[in-house]
């Protein structure tokens, strides 16, 4: 083999064994590692910089000559520690916060009571109003005790059509006020009858209930309210 051929073969072997520039090592903040196929124009556009800035910051003699694996400054020295302008683009998009629920309207206050009420029965209260399971007051007594109208008004219901209420009376006192009397033994006032405050309208019983009691409700407008807040103290 000639000396020229030996030198050529040696050069090719060295070239084949040479380690190519590393292109996948992470670049420090403010820098970019050139990838195969990159051009300075593409990098400048990607980093939102001008080709002139990249040429000046990296002291490039020819802006067209860059090599894969080359480390280029893409941010000015003062902001090298800051993330590049497009650093967040590769990250997964953060989920948008769920739209805020519209504020619920506060409950409207009940209509104002414009009449005076009196207790419909004389026994003790054995269950108070909670607005959920008990929408009124339960007043204890003995079978046959008098149940009286809490105020003057017109009887708009007298019957037992609502099973859970047993023998039931409803009195309308004005356009916004109703009182309800449930679990009676006997109904003494008829539907359509005008009654006066304190008039006996029924006798206490246990119809629709598990014991003798009067279940008394007060309704103002469309709301059921606590009767104890409107009855006189005992």
LOKE-48106 format. One record per residue: x, y, z of N, C-alpha, C in turn; residue in three letters. Coordinates in steps of 0.02 Angstrom, whole numbers, padded with zeros to 5 digits, always signed. Layout:
BEGIN
XYZXYZXYZALA ...
END
This chain:
BEGIN
+00043-00059+00000+00000+00000+00000+00045+00061+00000UNK +00029+00111-00041+00069+00172-00045+00060+00213+00018UNK +00107+00257+00030+00104+00301+00088+00043+00345+00086UNK +00023+00369+00026-00036+00412+00019-00099+00374+00037UNK -00104+00310+00014-00163+00270+00030-00167+00255+00104UNK -00108+00244+00136-00107+00230+00208-00131+00290+00247UNK -00108+00349+00228-00129+00410+00263-00204+00421+00254UNK -00231+00408+00194-00302+00418+00181-00344+00370+00222UNK -00323+00306+00225-00360+00258+00265-00358+00275+00339UNK -00300+00300+00363-00295+00320+00433-00341+00378+00448UNK -00346+00427+00402-00389+00485+00412-00462+00464+00414UNK -00482+00418+00370-00552+00395+00369-00569+00357+00433UNK -00522+00318+00458-00534+00281+00520-00542+00328+00579UNK -00501+00379+00582-00507+00428+00636-00573+00465+00632UNK -00594+00483+00571-00658+00518+00562-00716+00475+00584UNK -00713+00409+00569-00767+00364+00587-00770+00354+00662UNK -00714+00356+00696-00713+00345+00768-00725+00409+00808UNK -00722+00467+00775-00730+00531+00811-00801+00536+00840UNK -00809+00564+00899-00874+00573+00932-00907+00635+00904UNK -00970+00628+00877-01004+00687+00849-01024+00735+00904UNK -01034+00799+00887-01054+00849+00939-01119+00826+00971UNK -01123+00834+01037-01183+00816+01074-01237+00867+01062UNK -01296+00844+01039-01350+00890+01022-01409+00885+01069UNK -01407+00837+01115-01465+00829+01159-01452+00849+01231UNK -01391+00874+01246-01377+00897+01314-01418+00960+01328UNK -01447+00965+01387-01487+01025+01401-01446+01088+01402UNK -01473+01141+01376-01438+01205+01375-01453+01243+01440UNK -01404+01280+01467-01417+01319+01527-01465+01376+01512UNK -01494+01406+01564-01541+01461+01553-01509+01517+01512UNK -01546+01541+01463-01522+01596+01421-01485+01572+01360UNK -01478+01506+01353-01441+01478+01296-01486+01428+01258UNK -01463+01413+01196-01497+01364+01155-01445+01320+01122UNK -01456+01254+01122-01410+01208+01089-01436+01194+01019UNK -01394+01207+00969-01413+01200+00899-01428+01127+00884UNK -01484+01115+00850-01504+01049+00830-01493+01040+00755UNK -01485+00978+00732-01476+00967+00660-01532+00999+00620UNK -01513+01034+00566-01563+01066+00524-01580+01137+00545UNK -01556+01160+00604-01571+01228+00627-01535+01279+00584UNK -01567+01337+00577-01534+01396+00548-01539+01452+00598UNK -01494+01500+00592-01494+01555+00639-01560+01594+00635UNK -01587+01599+00575-01651+01634+00567-01707+01597+00604UNK -01708+01530+00598-01760+01491+00631-01753+01497+00707UNK -01691+01494+00732-01681+01499+00804-01701+01569+00829UNK -01683+01621+00792-01701+01689+00812-01776+01698+00815UNK -01810+01670+00765-01883+01675+00765-01914+01636+00822UNK -01887+01577+00835-01913+01535+00889-01903+01568+00957UNK -01846+01600+00966-01830+01632+01030-01854+01704+01034UNK -01889+01727+00981-01915+01796+00979-01858+01847+00987UNK -01805+01835+00950-01748+01880+00949-01734+01897+00876UNK -01689+01945+00865-01668+01961+00797-01604+01922+00781UNK -01593+01910+00716-01531+01877+00695-01471+01919+00715UNK -01479+01986+00712-01423+02029+00732-01404+02020+00805UNK -01454+02013+00849-01439+02003+00920-01401+01938+00930UNK -01425+01883+00899-01391+01819+00907-01320+01822+00880UNK -01311+01855+00823-01244+01862+00794-01198+01900+00840UNK -01224+01955+00869-01183+01997+00913-01167+01963+00979UNK -01220+01931+01011-01209+01900+01076-01161+01840+01072UNK -01159+01807+01013-01118+01747+01006-01055+01760+00965UNK -01043+01824+00945-00983+01844+00909-00973+01799+00847UNK -01027+01791+00809-01024+01750+00749-00998+01792+00691UNK -00946+01766+00657-00919+01803+00600-00966+01797+00540UNK -00998+01739+00532-01043+01728+00477-01108+01700+00506UNK -01161+01739+00501-01223+01719+00533-01253+01655+00504UNK -01229+01634+00446-01256+01574+00415-01221+01511+00438UNK -01164+01518+00472-01125+01460+00490-01136+01443+00563UNK -01177+01393+00576-01186+01365+00644-01185+01290+00637UNK -01167+01255+00692-01160+01183+00689-01204+01151+00742UNK -01229+01091+00726-01269+01053+00774-01228+01041+00837UNK -01258+01051+00894-01224+01044+00958-01194+01108+00984UNK -01191+01159+00942-01162+01224+00962-01209+01258+01012UNK -01180+01289+01063-01219+01323+01115-01222+01397+01098UNK -01281+01424+01091-01291+01494+01073-01326+01531+01130UNK -01302+01591+01143-01338+01634+01189-01399+01663+01153UNK -01458+01656+01184-01519+01681+01152-01553+01734+01195UNK -01524+01750+01252-01548+01805+01295-01490+01850+01312UNK -01501+01915+01321-01446+01958+01341-01418+01937+01408UNK -01357+01955+01420-01322+01932+01480-01360+01950+01544UNK -01392+02007+01546-01427+02029+01607-01485+01984+01624UNK -01514+01951+01574-01573+01908+01586-01557+01835+01573UNK -01493+01817+01574-01474+01748+01559-01503+01699+01609UNK -01514+01722+01671-01541+01678+01721-01616+01670+01717UNK -01647+01711+01675-01720+01708+01668-01739+01656+01616UNK -01797+01624+01621-01817+01577+01569-01828+01612+01503UNK -01813+01578+01448-01822+01607+01382-01895+01622+01369UNK -01906+01664+01319-01974+01688+01306-02022+01631+01290UNK -01995+01576+01261-02040+01522+01242-02032+01462+01286UNK -02001+01471+01345-01987+01413+01388-02050+01377+01408UNK -02105+01414+01418-02166+01382+01440-02207+01350+01385UNK -02185+01361+01320-02226+01335+01266-02225+01260+01262UNK -02168+01229+01282-02164+01157+01277-02198+01122+01335UNK -02212+01159+01388-02245+01128+01446-02318+01116+01429UNK -02346+01067+01462-02417+01053+01451-02458+01113+01472UNK -02507+01129+01432-02549+01186+01448-02585+01174+01514UNK -02584+01223+01556-02618+01217+01620-02694+01217+01610UNK -02729+01175+01645-02802+01174+01637-02832+01241+01659UNK -02879+01263+01621-02912+01326+01638-02955+01315+01701UNK -02953+01365+01745-02995+01357+01805-03069+01353+01786UNK -03105+01314+01824-03177+01307+01811-03210+01375+01820UNK -03257+01391+01776-03291+01455+01783-03327+01460+01850UNK -03322+01518+01878-03353+01529+01944-03429+01521+01938UNK -03456+01487+01988-03528+01478+01989-03562+01544+02005UNK -03617+01558+01972-03651+01620+01988-03673+01620+02061UNK -03666+01677+02091-03684+01683+02162-03758+01668+02172UNK -03771+01627+02221-03840+01611+02236-03875+01671+02266UNK -03936+01680+02245-03974+01736+02273-03991+01721+02345UNK -03981+01770+02389-03999+01758+02459-04074+01749+02465UNK -04095+01707+02513-04168+01697+02521-04203+01761+02538UNK -04260+01771+02509-04298+01831+02522-04330+01828+02591UNK -04330+01882+02628-04362+01881+02694-04437+01871+02686UNK -04467+01838+02734-04540+01827+02728-04578+01893+02732UNK -04639+01890+02708-04682+01950+02713-04691+01969+02786UNK -04701+02031+02798-04709+02054+02866-04778+02034+02894UNK -04777+02009+02955-04841+01990+02987-04876+02053+03011UNK -04936+02062+02988-04973+02124+03004-05030+02112+03053UNK -05034+02051+03080-05087+02036+03129-05055+02009+03192UNK -05093+02011+03247-05070+01983+03310-05094+01911+03315UNK -05049+01866+03337-05067+01796+03346-05073+01779+03419UNK -05114+01729+03434-05117+01701+03501-05105+01625+03496UNK -05086+01595+03552-05072+01524+03552-05135+01485+03536UNK -05131+01435+03490-05191+01397+03472-05207+01341+03521UNK -05161+01325+03567-05173+01273+03618-05131+01290+03679UNK -05152+01264+03736-05119+01285+03799-05063+01239+03822UNK -05053+01182+03789-05003+01134+03811-04932+01156+03795UNK -04882+01117+03821-04812+01134+03808-04791+01116+03737UNK -04740+01151+03712-04712+01136+03646-04666+01075+03654UNK -04679+01023+03616-04638+00962+03621-04592+00953+03560UNK -04601+00992+03509-04556+00990+03451-04557+01059+03418UNK -04497+01088+03409-04492+01155+03381-04482+01155+03305UNK -04485+01213+03277-04478+01224+03205-04404+01215+03185UNK -04392+01178+03130-04324+01175+03103-04324+01190+03028UNK -04382+01201+02999-04386+01219+02928-04376+01162+02880UNK -04361+01102+02906-04349+01045+02863-04395+00988+02882UNK -04378+00952+02936-04421+00897+02957-04483+00922+02993UNK -04477+00978+03026-04535+01005+03061-04544+01078+03039UNK -04598+01090+03004-04611+01156+02977-04658+01197+03021UNK -04663+01177+03084-04706+01214+03130-04689+01196+03201UNK -04738+01203+03245-04731+01184+03316-04777+01127+03331UNK -04754+01080+03372-04797+01027+03398-04813+01042+03470UNK -04877+01048+03485-04900+01067+03552-04938+01008+03583UNK -04915+00988+03642-04944+00929+03674-05012+00946+03706UNK -05050+00894+03722-05115+00902+03755-05149+00835+03762UNK -05210+00837+03783-05250+00776+03790-05303+00775+03736UNK -05325+00714+03719-05377+00707+03668-05439+00746+03690UNK -05464+00787+03644-05524+00826+03658-05510+00896+03682UNK -05445+00913+03698-05429+00981+03718-05447+01030+03662UNK -05468+01091+03679-05487+01138+03627-05428+01163+03585UNK -05439+01170+03520-05392+01201+03473-05426+01265+03450UNK -05391+01321+03457-05422+01386+03444-05387+01422+03386UNK -05425+01465+03352-05397+01505+03297-05345+01554+03325UNK -05286+01556+03294-05233+01600+03317-05249+01673+03301UNK -05293+01686+03254-05315+01754+03237-05379+01748+03196UNK -05413+01803+03188-05475+01802+03149-05459+01789+03076UNK -05504+01754+03041-05494+01742+02970-05547+01696+02942UNK -05534+01671+02882-05582+01628+02846-05552+01559+02838UNK -05591+01508+02854-05569+01439+02846-05568+01423+02771UNK -05509+01408+02745-05503+01394+02673-05494+01319+02660UNK -05483+01280+02713-05481+01208+02706-05503+01176+02771UNK -05546+01125+02766-05569+01086+02823-05580+01015+02798UNK -05535+00968+02817-05542+00900+02792-05481+00858+02809UNK -05475+00801+02777-05420+00755+02790-05389+00730+02725UNK -05382+00776+02677-05354+00757+02612-05279+00748+02611UNK -05244+00774+02662-05172+00766+02666-05157+00717+02722UNK -05140+00655+02704-05137+00600+02751-05091+00614+02811UNK -05033+00643+02798-04985+00653+02852-05008+00705+02903UNK -05058+00746+02884-05083+00798+02928-05147+00777+02965UNK -05174+00721+02945-05236+00700+02978-05293+00748+02965UNK -05337+00756+03016-05392+00805+03011-05362+00875+03014UNK -05371+00913+02961-05332+00975+02951-05378+01035+02940UNK -05359+01090+02970-05391+01155+02958-05338+01205+02935UNK -05356+01247+02886-05312+01302+02865-05354+01365+02865UNK -05327+01417+02898-05363+01481+02902-05322+01534+02866UNK -05356+01572+02823-05324+01628+02789-05343+01692+02826UNK -05292+01729+02847-05304+01789+02888-05301+01853+02845UNK -05259+01853+02795-05257+01908+02746-05222+01881+02684UNK -05205+01925+02638-05177+01901+02574-05110+01865+02582UNK -05074+01878+02637-05007+01848+02644-05000+01802+02704UNK -05053+01790+02742-05046+01753+02805-05095+01695+02809UNK -05068+01634+02822-05108+01575+02834-05084+01541+02898UNK -05130+01509+02935-05111+01465+02990-05139+01396+02977UNK -05102+01345+03000-05119+01275+02986-05125+01238+03053UNK -05177+01196+03059-05192+01160+03121-05202+01086+03101UNK -05157+01042+03123-05158+00972+03101-05166+00923+03159UNK -05184+00860+03141-05192+00803+03187-05252+00810+03234UNK -05301+00849+03213-05360+00858+03256-05402+00795+03263UNK -05437+00792+03319-05485+00737+03329-05550+00751+03292UNK -05576+00811+03301-05639+00831+03269-05633+00902+03245UNK -05657+00914+03184-05657+00981+03154-05723+01015+03169UNK -05721+01075+03199-05782+01110+03218-05798+01168+03171UNK -05749+01191+03132-05761+01246+03085-05765+01218+03014UNK -05809+01246+02976-05821+01222+02908-05784+01266+02857UNK -05770+01237+02800-05736+01274+02747-05780+01332+02725UNK -05748+01391+02719-05784+01452+02701-05809+01492+02760UNK -05805+01464+02820-05830+01497+02881-05782+01552+02905UNK -05809+01607+02926-05769+01660+02958-05764+01644+03033UNK -05703+01647+03060-05693+01633+03131-05658+01692+03163UNK -05668+01699+03228-05637+01754+03265-05576+01727+03303UNK -05532+01773+03324-05472+01754+03361-05493+01721+03426UNK -05463+01663+03442-05478+01627+03503-05537+01582+03499UNK -05574+01583+03443-05633+01539+03436-05610+01466+03430UNK -05646+01420+03464-05628+01349+03458-05648+01325+03389UNK -05599+01294+03354-05611+01272+03286-05605+01196+03279UNK -05577+01163+03331-05568+01090+03328-05553+01064+03398UNK -05550+00997+03404-05527+00966+03466-05462+00929+03451UNK -05417+00928+03499-05351+00898+03488-05356+00822+03483UNK -05315+00794+03439-05316+00721+03430-05248+00696+03405UNK -05250+00635+03376-05189+00605+03351-05196+00579+03279UNK -05243+00608+03241-05253+00586+03172-05190+00602+03131UNK -05164+00552+03097-05104+00561+03057-05041+00568+03099UNK -05044+00552+03164-04986+00561+03208-04980+00500+03254UNK -04924+00496+03289-04913+00440+03335-04929+00456+03407UNK -04955+00517+03419-04977+00536+03486-05024+00595+03480UNK -05059+00611+03535-05104+00668+03536-05062+00732+03536UNK -05076+00776+03489-05040+00840+03485-05073+00884+03432UNK -05058+00949+03436-05077+00995+03382-05013+01014+03345UNK -05014+01005+03280-04959+01030+03238-04982+01096+03209UNK -04945+01151+03224-04967+01218+03206-04913+01250+03162UNK -04934+01275+03103-04889+01308+03056-04912+01378+03042UNK -04863+01421+03024-04876+01490+03003-04843+01501+02936UNK -04881+01526+02887-04855+01538+02821-04865+01612+02803UNK -04809+01644+02785-04810+01713+02764-04790+01716+02690UNK -04836+01736+02648-04823+01734+02576-04813+01662+02554UNK -04755+01648+02522-04741+01580+02500-04695+01543+02548UNK -04680+01572+02605-04632+01542+02651-04665+01516+02715UNK -04639+01459+02738-04658+01433+02803-04609+01461+02854UNK -04634+01493+02906-04590+01526+02955-04603+01497+03024UNK -04558+01513+03069-04563+01487+03138-04618+01524+03176UNK -04671+01490+03194-04725+01525+03230-04703+01554+03297UNK -04653+01522+03329-04631+01545+03395-04604+01617+03392UNK -04580+01638+03334-04553+01706+03327-04609+01759+03326UNK -04671+01737+03317-04727+01784+03310-04780+01776+03364UNK -04775+01723+03403-04823+01712+03457-04801+01750+03519UNK -04848+01770+03561-04830+01806+03623-04795+01759+03672UNK -04752+01786+03715-04720+01743+03766-04771+01717+03815UNK -04759+01660+03841-04805+01631+03890-04783+01649+03961UNK 
END
